[in-house]
Amino acid sequence: MSSGSEQIGFSSQLSTIYLEIIKLFSQKYRKDLGITLTDAEILLTLYQSDSALSFRQLADFLIMKISSIWQLTPSLEEREFIKIKNNERDKRLASISLSKQGDSLAKDCNEAFCLLKNVIQKTLPDSEYYTYLQTGIHTNLDILRGFEVDFCIHNELSAGYSVEFIVFARAIVEKWRQCIHDSCKLNLNEFRILHSLADVTTMRAQDLSEHLLTPRSQISACKKHLVNLSLIEEVKNPFDARSLIIGITKKGRAIVNDVIPKLDEITVPTHVPSSDESVLILKAWHSRMYYNLKTYSKNT
């Protein structure tokens, strides 16, 4: 376990990595397989667990409400991807398993992990991944969840990832969103803009878009709301009178200073490899992943 001298907390870079991973997988599953990300998570969980699961087990593993699983599974059953064996006494005890067609689709979902290796993990050695990341994702997911689930997931080591990686990315982003909303009523992208501006004097909207890998249209919408709340301000660019630059206000900086410790309470415990050396390697990995995602974004 890390001694604590080296930590990984919330950052614009880390949030960008997870948001881009969610976006890439969502787009690939919808375009190539005609399913949503959560559909894929259910199919992959059943596939990698090698056993039928109850609604409660699925909800616990995916860090979702059981009512959400009840809403998601009928569509998968209608398309004959899963089989549900009902329990007459208690719906929660019904068992869910993959059909033959669902098993084939789950294998296709599993192959999508090559996207991570070819895009995000590009130029990064597998040996470090297996030592420092893959071995820790299960424990970190338990920490994020708050408890251990009562079944095991079998990682596909040939691909280098398991469904746990996608679940972790989605779940931690959801927890960040909820924390930010509860703390200051902003959305995640609005807070990411504030957080980015807190580290510099000023930035152009174009620079924010490139830094956060967020479309200019979304940056503009967030910027308008933040200006109306007096959290950021636009001033003339001293180097180009035709353009404006954006800076954070005292009120905006106060929000960042208040919310960051709360986000770190979520982030730091769920990013704790086995040693300080591992944390340093993971930080270097995050920097490379971020660079790979920026390069991929520019080329697509």
Protein Blocks (a to p, Z undefined) as FASTA:
>chain_A
ZZhlaccdddfklmmmmmmmmmmmmmmmmmmnopafklmmmmmmmmmnopacdfklmmmm
nopafklmmmmmmmmmmnopaccdddfklmklpccdddfklmmmmmmmmmmmmmmmmmmm
goiafklmmmmmmmmmmmmmmmmnopacfbdcdddfknopafklmmmmmmmmmmmmmmmm
mmnopafklmmmmmmmmmpmbdcfklmmmmnopafklmmmmmmmmmmnopaccdddfklm
kbccddddfklmmmmmmmmmmmmmmmmmmmccfbfklmmmmmmmmmmmmmmmmmmmmmZZ
